[in-house]
Amino acid sequence: MIYHQIRIAMKPDAPADEVEHALDLLRRMGRELDVIEFFLVGRDIGGDFDYGAMYALKDVDAYE
């Protein structure tokens, strides 16, 4: 299993609808890419970032 994680800091003045659109795109990738076994997109707690996404892939072949 390979876990690919990203963390995102949004600009303080980023419009809420654009932030939600970006998060929806991250969720869409998780739903639509058939190599992804499971995923999570949400708030990043206790750090310098606002949101994070984690995607789990079966193996290196799926990652490539």
PyMOL Python script that loads the backbone (N, CA, C, O; Angstrom):
from pymol import cmd

cmd.read_pdbstr("""\
ATOM      1  N   MET A   1       0.850  -1.167   0.000  1.00  0.00           N
ATOM      2  CA  MET A   1       0.000   0.000   0.000  1.00  0.00           C
ATOM      3  C   MET A   1       0.904   1.241   0.000  1.00  0.00           C
ATOM      4  O   MET A   1       1.878   1.312   0.749  1.00  0.00           O
ATOM      5  N   ILE A   2       0.571   2.195  -0.835  1.00  0.00           N
ATOM      6  CA  ILE A   2       1.290   3.467  -0.900  1.00  0.00           C
ATOM      7  C   ILE A   2       0.307   4.566  -0.521  1.00  0.00           C
ATOM      8  O   ILE A   2      -0.813   4.627  -1.028  1.00  0.00           O
ATOM      9  N   TYR A   3       0.751   5.424   0.377  1.00  0.00           N
ATOM     10  CA  TYR A   3      -0.069   6.555   0.810  1.00  0.00           C
ATOM     11  C   TYR A   3       0.550   7.837   0.275  1.00  0.00           C
ATOM     12  O   TYR A   3       1.721   8.123   0.526  1.00  0.00           O
ATOM     13  N   HIS A   4      -0.231   8.595  -0.451  1.00  0.00           N
ATOM     14  CA  HIS A   4       0.221   9.877  -0.994  1.00  0.00           C
ATOM     15  C   HIS A   4      -0.571  10.967  -0.284  1.00  0.00           C
ATOM     16  O   HIS A   4      -1.801  10.991  -0.338  1.00  0.00           O
ATOM     17  N   GLN A   5       0.144  11.862   0.377  1.00  0.00           N
ATOM     18  CA  GLN A   5      -0.530  12.898   1.165  1.00  0.00           C
ATOM     19  C   GLN A   5      -0.086  14.276   0.707  1.00  0.00           C
ATOM     20  O   GLN A   5       1.082  14.492   0.386  1.00  0.00           O
ATOM     21  N   ILE A   6      -1.033  15.202   0.681  1.00  0.00           N
ATOM     22  CA  ILE A   6      -0.713  16.601   0.435  1.00  0.00           C
ATOM     23  C   ILE A   6      -1.356  17.438   1.531  1.00  0.00           C
ATOM     24  O   ILE A   6      -2.389  17.070   2.091  1.00  0.00           O
ATOM     25  N   ARG A   7      -0.732  18.563   1.824  1.00  0.00           N
ATOM     26  CA  ARG A   7      -1.277  19.516   2.800  1.00  0.00           C
ATOM     27  C   ARG A   7      -1.306  20.881   2.129  1.00  0.00           C
ATOM     28  O   ARG A   7      -0.386  21.234   1.390  1.00  0.00           O
ATOM     29  N   ILE A   8      -2.349  21.641   2.380  1.00  0.00           N
ATOM     30  CA  ILE A   8      -2.593  22.884   1.655  1.00  0.00           C
ATOM     31  C   ILE A   8      -2.848  24.026   2.623  1.00  0.00           C
ATOM     32  O   ILE A   8      -3.612  23.885   3.578  1.00  0.00           O
ATOM     33  N   ALA A   9      -2.206  25.157   2.372  1.00  0.00           N
ATOM     34  CA  ALA A   9      -2.502  26.395   3.099  1.00  0.00           C
ATOM     35  C   ALA A   9      -3.210  27.327   2.119  1.00  0.00           C
ATOM     36  O   ALA A   9      -2.696  27.611   1.038  1.00  0.00           O
ATOM     37  N   MET A  10      -4.371  27.789   2.502  1.00  0.00           N
ATOM     38  CA  MET A  10      -5.132  28.705   1.654  1.00  0.00           C
ATOM     39  C   MET A  10      -4.773  30.148   2.002  1.00  0.00           C
ATOM     40  O   MET A  10      -4.424  30.462   3.140  1.00  0.00           O
ATOM     41  N   LYS A  11      -4.866  31.010   1.004  1.00  0.00           N
ATOM     42  CA  LYS A  11      -4.678  32.433   1.270  1.00  0.00           C
ATOM     43  C   LYS A  11      -5.811  32.901   2.178  1.00  0.00           C
ATOM     44  O   LYS A  11      -6.953  32.474   2.007  1.00  0.00           O
ATOM     45  N   PRO A  12      -5.514  33.771   3.140  1.00  0.00           N
ATOM     46  CA  PRO A  12      -6.553  34.222   4.073  1.00  0.00           C
ATOM     47  C   PRO A  12      -7.764  34.862   3.386  1.00  0.00           C
ATOM     48  O   PRO A  12      -8.879  34.790   3.903  1.00  0.00           O
ATOM     49  N   ASP A  13      -7.549  35.480   2.237  1.00  0.00           N
ATOM     50  CA  ASP A  13      -8.654  36.159   1.550  1.00  0.00           C
ATOM     51  C   ASP A  13      -9.277  35.306   0.437  1.00  0.00           C
ATOM     52  O   ASP A  13     -10.033  35.819  -0.388  1.00  0.00           O
ATOM     53  N   ALA A  14      -8.961  34.009   0.415  1.00  0.00           N
ATOM     54  CA  ALA A  14      -9.535  33.131  -0.606  1.00  0.00           C
ATOM     55  C   ALA A  14     -11.045  33.022  -0.403  1.00  0.00           C
ATOM     56  O   ALA A  14     -11.501  32.730   0.703  1.00  0.00           O
ATOM     57  N   PRO A  15     -11.817  33.255  -1.455  1.00  0.00           N
ATOM     58  CA  PRO A  15     -13.280  33.141  -1.339  1.00  0.00           C
ATOM     59  C   PRO A  15     -13.695  31.722  -0.946  1.00  0.00           C
ATOM     60  O   PRO A  15     -13.153  30.746  -1.465  1.00  0.00           O
ATOM     61  N   ALA A  16     -14.639  31.616  -0.045  1.00  0.00           N
ATOM     62  CA  ALA A  16     -15.086  30.318   0.469  1.00  0.00           C
ATOM     63  C   ALA A  16     -15.562  29.389  -0.640  1.00  0.00           C
ATOM     64  O   ALA A  16     -15.319  28.184  -0.580  1.00  0.00           O
ATOM     65  N   ASP A  17     -16.237  29.932  -1.653  1.00  0.00           N
ATOM     66  CA  ASP A  17     -16.736  29.071  -2.728  1.00  0.00           C
ATOM     67  C   ASP A  17     -15.588  28.499  -3.563  1.00  0.00           C
ATOM     68  O   ASP A  17     -15.688  27.377  -4.059  1.00  0.00           O
ATOM     69  N   GLU A  18     -14.509  29.252  -3.719  1.00  0.00           N
ATOM     70  CA  GLU A  18     -13.357  28.734  -4.459  1.00  0.00           C
ATOM     71  C   GLU A  18     -12.594  27.681  -3.653  1.00  0.00           C
ATOM     72  O   GLU A  18     -12.087  26.709  -4.213  1.00  0.00           O
ATOM     73  N   VAL A  19     -12.519  27.880  -2.348  1.00  0.00           N
ATOM     74  CA  VAL A  19     -11.893  26.875  -1.481  1.00  0.00           C
ATOM     75  C   VAL A  19     -12.685  25.580  -1.566  1.00  0.00           C
ATOM     76  O   VAL A  19     -12.102  24.508  -1.728  1.00  0.00           O
ATOM     77  N   GLU A  20     -13.997  25.665  -1.460  1.00  0.00           N
ATOM     78  CA  GLU A  20     -14.841  24.471  -1.532  1.00  0.00           C
ATOM     79  C   GLU A  20     -14.729  23.795  -2.893  1.00  0.00           C
ATOM     80  O   GLU A  20     -14.745  22.567  -2.981  1.00  0.00           O
ATOM     81  N   HIS A  21     -14.616  24.587  -3.952  1.00  0.00           N
ATOM     82  CA  HIS A  21     -14.447  24.020  -5.296  1.00  0.00           C
ATOM     83  C   HIS A  21     -13.136  23.234  -5.381  1.00  0.00           C
ATOM     84  O   HIS A  21     -13.110  22.135  -5.936  1.00  0.00           O
ATOM     85  N   ALA A  22     -12.058  23.782  -4.840  1.00  0.00           N
ATOM     86  CA  ALA A  22     -10.768  23.095  -4.842  1.00  0.00           C
ATOM     87  C   ALA A  22     -10.850  21.776  -4.068  1.00  0.00           C
ATOM     88  O   ALA A  22     -10.319  20.759  -4.514  1.00  0.00           O
ATOM     89  N   LEU A  23     -11.509  21.797  -2.918  1.00  0.00           N
ATOM     90  CA  LEU A  23     -11.667  20.578  -2.121  1.00  0.00           C
ATOM     91  C   LEU A  23     -12.529  19.553  -2.854  1.00  0.00           C
ATOM     92  O   LEU A  23     -12.267  18.352  -2.791  1.00  0.00           O
ATOM     93  N   ASP A  24     -13.549  20.034  -3.545  1.00  0.00           N
ATOM     94  CA  ASP A  24     -14.386  19.129  -4.333  1.00  0.00           C
ATOM     95  C   ASP A  24     -13.579  18.448  -5.437  1.00  0.00           C
ATOM     96  O   ASP A  24     -13.792  17.270  -5.724  1.00  0.00           O
ATOM     97  N   LEU A  25     -12.652  19.186  -6.057  1.00  0.00           N
ATOM     98  CA  LEU A  25     -11.802  18.584  -7.086  1.00  0.00           C
ATOM     99  C   LEU A  25     -10.911  17.489  -6.499  1.00  0.00           C
ATOM    100  O   LEU A  25     -10.703  16.452  -7.130  1.00  0.00           O
ATOM    101  N   LEU A  26     -10.388  17.717  -5.297  1.00  0.00           N
ATOM    102  CA  LEU A  26      -9.579  16.695  -4.633  1.00  0.00           C
ATOM    103  C   LEU A  26     -10.414  15.455  -4.323  1.00  0.00           C
ATOM    104  O   LEU A  26      -9.946  14.328  -4.482  1.00  0.00           O
ATOM    105  N   ARG A  27     -11.646  15.668  -3.885  1.00  0.00           N
ATOM    106  CA  ARG A  27     -12.541  14.535  -3.609  1.00  0.00           C
ATOM    107  C   ARG A  27     -12.897  13.798  -4.893  1.00  0.00           C
ATOM    108  O   ARG A  27     -12.980  12.570  -4.916  1.00  0.00           O
ATOM    109  N   ARG A  28     -13.104  14.557  -5.950  1.00  0.00           N
ATOM    110  CA  ARG A  28     -13.456  13.964  -7.243  1.00  0.00           C
ATOM    111  C   ARG A  28     -12.338  13.043  -7.731  1.00  0.00           C
ATOM    112  O   ARG A  28     -12.606  11.962  -8.254  1.00  0.00           O
ATOM    113  N   MET A  29     -11.086  13.471  -7.560  1.00  0.00           N
ATOM    114  CA  MET A  29      -9.963  12.606  -7.942  1.00  0.00           C
ATOM    115  C   MET A  29     -10.033  11.282  -7.200  1.00  0.00           C
ATOM    116  O   MET A  29      -9.826  10.221  -7.788  1.00  0.00           O
ATOM    117  N   GLY A  30     -10.325  11.347  -5.913  1.00  0.00           N
ATOM    118  CA  GLY A  30     -10.412  10.129  -5.116  1.00  0.00           C
ATOM    119  C   GLY A  30     -11.513   9.196  -5.576  1.00  0.00           C
ATOM    120  O   GLY A  30     -11.353   7.975  -5.555  1.00  0.00           O
ATOM    121  N   ARG A  31     -12.635   9.774  -5.994  1.00  0.00           N
ATOM    122  CA  ARG A  31     -13.763   8.963  -6.453  1.00  0.00           C
ATOM    123  C   ARG A  31     -13.554   8.399  -7.857  1.00  0.00           C
ATOM    124  O   ARG A  31     -13.963   7.274  -8.143  1.00  0.00           O
ATOM    125  N   GLU A  32     -12.917   9.178  -8.732  1.00  0.00           N
ATOM    126  CA  GLU A  32     -12.890   8.821 -10.150  1.00  0.00           C
ATOM    127  C   GLU A  32     -11.649   8.057 -10.609  1.00  0.00           C
ATOM    128  O   GLU A  32     -11.714   7.338 -11.606  1.00  0.00           O
ATOM    129  N   LEU A  33     -10.535   8.190  -9.918  1.00  0.00           N
ATOM    130  CA  LEU A  33      -9.343   7.454 -10.331  1.00  0.00           C
ATOM    131  C   LEU A  33      -9.433   6.024  -9.815  1.00  0.00           C
ATOM    132  O   LEU A  33      -9.464   5.791  -8.607  1.00  0.00           O
ATOM    133  N   ASP A  34      -9.475   5.082 -10.728  1.00  0.00           N
ATOM    134  CA  ASP A  34      -9.703   3.694 -10.324  1.00  0.00           C
ATOM    135  C   ASP A  34      -8.534   3.062  -9.579  1.00  0.00           C
ATOM    136  O   ASP A  34      -8.701   1.995  -8.987  1.00  0.00           O
ATOM    137  N   VAL A  35      -7.363   3.679  -9.587  1.00  0.00           N
ATOM    138  CA  VAL A  35      -6.216   3.117  -8.855  1.00  0.00           C
ATOM    139  C   VAL A  35      -6.242   3.461  -7.370  1.00  0.00           C
ATOM    140  O   VAL A  35      -5.456   2.915  -6.595  1.00  0.00           O
ATOM    141  N   ILE A  36      -7.129   4.350  -6.971  1.00  0.00           N
ATOM    142  CA  ILE A  36      -7.198   4.761  -5.570  1.00  0.00           C
ATOM    143  C   ILE A  36      -8.097   3.801  -4.807  1.00  0.00           C
ATOM    144  O   ILE A  36      -9.266   3.614  -5.144  1.00  0.00           O
ATOM    145  N   GLU A  37      -7.521   3.193  -3.765  1.00  0.00           N
ATOM    146  CA  GLU A  37      -8.254   2.239  -2.931  1.00  0.00           C
ATOM    147  C   GLU A  37      -9.183   2.968  -1.958  1.00  0.00           C
ATOM    148  O   GLU A  37     -10.339   2.581  -1.791  1.00  0.00           O
ATOM    149  N   PHE A  38      -8.674   4.024  -1.319  1.00  0.00           N
ATOM    150  CA  PHE A  38      -9.486   4.871  -0.452  1.00  0.00           C
ATOM    151  C   PHE A  38      -8.783   6.212  -0.294  1.00  0.00           C
ATOM    152  O   PHE A  38      -7.592   6.338  -0.577  1.00  0.00           O
ATOM    153  N   PHE A  39      -9.537   7.215   0.162  1.00  0.00           N
ATOM    154  CA  PHE A  39      -8.997   8.561   0.273  1.00  0.00           C
ATOM    155  C   PHE A  39      -9.731   9.336   1.354  1.00  0.00           C
ATOM    156  O   PHE A  39     -10.799   8.939   1.820  1.00  0.00           O
ATOM    157  N   LEU A  40      -9.129  10.449   1.736  1.00  0.00           N
ATOM    158  CA  LEU A  40      -9.738  11.342   2.716  1.00  0.00           C
ATOM    159  C   LEU A  40      -9.308  12.765   2.390  1.00  0.00           C
ATOM    160  O   LEU A  40      -8.130  13.020   2.140  1.00  0.00           O
ATOM    161  N   VAL A  41     -10.254  13.686   2.391  1.00  0.00           N
ATOM    162  CA  VAL A  41      -9.982  15.111   2.179  1.00  0.00           C
ATOM    163  C   VAL A  41     -10.661  15.863   3.305  1.00  0.00           C
ATOM    164  O   VAL A  41     -11.846  15.651   3.564  1.00  0.00           O
ATOM    165  N   GLY A  42      -9.929  16.740   3.980  1.00  0.00           N
ATOM    166  CA  GLY A  42     -10.546  17.488   5.069  1.00  0.00           C
ATOM    167  C   GLY A  42      -9.603  18.474   5.727  1.00  0.00           C
ATOM    168  O   GLY A  42      -8.511  18.748   5.230  1.00  0.00           O
ATOM    169  N   ARG A  43     -10.048  19.000   6.858  1.00  0.00           N
ATOM    170  CA  ARG A  43      -9.279  19.998   7.606  1.00  0.00           C
ATOM    171  C   ARG A  43      -7.989  19.391   8.142  1.00  0.00           C
ATOM    172  O   ARG A  43      -7.952  18.226   8.538  1.00  0.00           O
ATOM    173  N   ASP A  44      -6.938  20.196   8.147  1.00  0.00           N
ATOM    174  CA  ASP A  44      -5.662  19.821   8.753  1.00  0.00           C
ATOM    175  C   ASP A  44      -5.633  20.499  10.118  1.00  0.00           C
ATOM    176  O   ASP A  44      -5.698  21.726  10.201  1.00  0.00           O
ATOM    177  N   ILE A  45      -5.537  19.724  11.172  1.00  0.00           N
ATOM    178  CA  ILE A  45      -5.636  20.249  12.533  1.00  0.00           C
ATOM    179  C   ILE A  45      -4.254  20.388  13.163  1.00  0.00           C
ATOM    180  O   ILE A  45      -3.432  19.474  13.091  1.00  0.00           O
ATOM    181  N   GLY A  46      -4.010  21.540  13.781  1.00  0.00           N
ATOM    182  CA  GLY A  46      -2.824  21.719  14.608  1.00  0.00           C
ATOM    183  C   GLY A  46      -1.530  21.964  13.880  1.00  0.00           C
ATOM    184  O   GLY A  46      -0.464  21.650  14.410  1.00  0.00           O
ATOM    185  N   GLY A  47      -1.581  22.507  12.695  1.00  0.00           N
ATOM    186  CA  GLY A  47      -0.350  22.760  11.957  1.00  0.00           C
ATOM    187  C   GLY A  47      -0.408  24.072  11.202  1.00  0.00           C
ATOM    188  O   GLY A  47      -1.250  24.927  11.473  1.00  0.00           O
ATOM    189  N   ASP A  48       0.487  24.214  10.265  1.00  0.00           N
ATOM    190  CA  ASP A  48       0.562  25.431   9.459  1.00  0.00           C
ATOM    191  C   ASP A  48      -0.294  25.355   8.197  1.00  0.00           C
ATOM    192  O   ASP A  48      -0.270  26.266   7.370  1.00  0.00           O
ATOM    193  N   PHE A  49      -1.043  24.276   8.054  1.00  0.00           N
ATOM    194  CA  PHE A  49      -1.851  24.077   6.860  1.00  0.00           C
ATOM    195  C   PHE A  49      -3.331  24.072   7.222  1.00  0.00           C
ATOM    196  O   PHE A  49      -3.706  23.821   8.367  1.00  0.00           O
ATOM    197  N   ASP A  50      -4.155  24.352   6.231  1.00  0.00           N
ATOM    198  CA  ASP A  50      -5.600  24.424   6.454  1.00  0.00           C
ATOM    199  C   ASP A  50      -6.320  23.126   6.106  1.00  0.00           C
ATOM    200  O   ASP A  50      -7.261  22.729   6.793  1.00  0.00           O
ATOM    201  N   TYR A  51      -5.878  22.470   5.043  1.00  0.00           N
ATOM    202  CA  TYR A  51      -6.542  21.258   4.549  1.00  0.00           C
ATOM    203  C   TYR A  51      -5.508  20.221   4.161  1.00  0.00           C
ATOM    204  O   TYR A  51      -4.336  20.533   3.952  1.00  0.00           O
ATOM    205  N   GLY A  52      -5.957  19.001   4.071  1.00  0.00           N
ATOM    206  CA  GLY A  52      -5.088  17.927   3.626  1.00  0.00           C
ATOM    207  C   GLY A  52      -5.877  16.901   2.841  1.00  0.00           C
ATOM    208  O   GLY A  52      -7.100  16.811   2.947  1.00  0.00           O
ATOM    209  N   ALA A  53      -5.151  16.132   2.052  1.00  0.00           N
ATOM    210  CA  ALA A  53      -5.751  15.042   1.298  1.00  0.00           C
ATOM    211  C   ALA A  53      -4.790  13.863   1.344  1.00  0.00           C
ATOM    212  O   ALA A  53      -3.576  14.043   1.242  1.00  0.00           O
ATOM    213  N   MET A  54      -5.331  12.657   1.499  1.00  0.00           N
ATOM    214  CA  MET A  54      -4.527  11.452   1.518  1.00  0.00           C
ATOM    215  C   MET A  54      -5.208  10.441   0.594  1.00  0.00           C
ATOM    216  O   MET A  54      -6.413  10.202   0.669  1.00  0.00           O
ATOM    217  N   TYR A  55      -4.386   9.860  -0.277  1.00  0.00           N
ATOM    218  CA  TYR A  55      -4.870   8.859  -1.218  1.00  0.00           C
ATOM    219  C   TYR A  55      -4.063   7.583  -1.009  1.00  0.00           C
ATOM    220  O   TYR A  55      -2.835   7.632  -0.926  1.00  0.00           O
ATOM    221  N   ALA A  56      -4.736   6.453  -0.923  1.00  0.00           N
ATOM    222  CA  ALA A  56      -4.064   5.163  -0.765  1.00  0.00           C
ATOM    223  C   ALA A  56      -4.163   4.396  -2.076  1.00  0.00           C
ATOM    224  O   ALA A  56      -5.238   4.247  -2.656  1.00  0.00           O
ATOM    225  N   LEU A  57      -3.014   3.917  -2.521  1.00  0.00           N
ATOM    226  CA  LEU A  57      -2.935   3.141  -3.765  1.00  0.00           C
ATOM    227  C   LEU A  57      -2.391   1.764  -3.448  1.00  0.00           C
ATOM    228  O   LEU A  57      -1.588   1.601  -2.529  1.00  0.00           O
ATOM    229  N   LYS A  58      -2.824   0.780  -4.203  1.00  0.00           N
ATOM    230  CA  LYS A  58      -2.501  -0.621  -3.918  1.00  0.00           C
ATOM    231  C   LYS A  58      -0.994  -0.891  -3.939  1.00  0.00           C
ATOM    232  O   LYS A  58      -0.468  -1.558  -3.048  1.00  0.00           O
ATOM    233  N   ASP A  59      -0.300  -0.371  -4.958  1.00  0.00           N
ATOM    234  CA  ASP A  59       1.122  -0.677  -5.101  1.00  0.00           C
ATOM    235  C   ASP A  59       1.806   0.338  -5.991  1.00  0.00           C
ATOM    236  O   ASP A  59       1.194   1.318  -6.414  1.00  0.00           O
ATOM    237  N   VAL A  60       3.084   0.101  -6.278  1.00  0.00           N
ATOM    238  CA  VAL A  60       3.862   1.038  -7.101  1.00  0.00           C
ATOM    239  C   VAL A  60       3.295   1.135  -8.508  1.00  0.00           C
ATOM    240  O   VAL A  60       3.290   2.218  -9.093  1.00  0.00           O
ATOM    241  N   ASP A  61       2.830   0.057  -9.049  1.00  0.00           N
ATOM    242  CA  ASP A  61       2.250   0.101 -10.397  1.00  0.00           C
ATOM    243  C   ASP A  61       1.058   1.057 -10.440  1.00  0.00           C
ATOM    244  O   ASP A  61       0.905   1.810 -11.402  1.00  0.00           O
ATOM    245  N   ALA A  62       0.234   1.034  -9.430  1.00  0.00           N
ATOM    246  CA  ALA A  62      -0.918   1.939  -9.371  1.00  0.00           C
ATOM    247  C   ALA A  62      -0.453   3.386  -9.220  1.00  0.00           C
ATOM    248  O   ALA A  62      -1.058   4.301  -9.779  1.00  0.00           O
ATOM    249  N   TYR A  63       0.618   3.585  -8.465  1.00  0.00           N
ATOM    250  CA  TYR A  63       1.147   4.949  -8.248  1.00  0.00           C
ATOM    251  C   TYR A  63       1.673   5.551  -9.546  1.00  0.00           C
ATOM    252  O   TYR A  63       1.498   6.741  -9.808  1.00  0.00           O
ATOM    253  N   GLU A  64       2.322   4.709 -10.357  1.00  0.00           N
ATOM    254  CA  GLU A  64       2.875   5.193 -11.632  1.00  0.00           C
ATOM    255  C   GLU A  64       1.764   5.523 -12.597  1.00  0.00           C
ATOM    256  O   GLU A  64       2.029   5.946 -13.723  1.00  0.00           O
TER     257      GLU A  64
END
""", "prot")
cmd.dss("prot")
cmd.show_as("cartoon", "prot")
cmd.util.cbc("prot")
cmd.orient("prot")
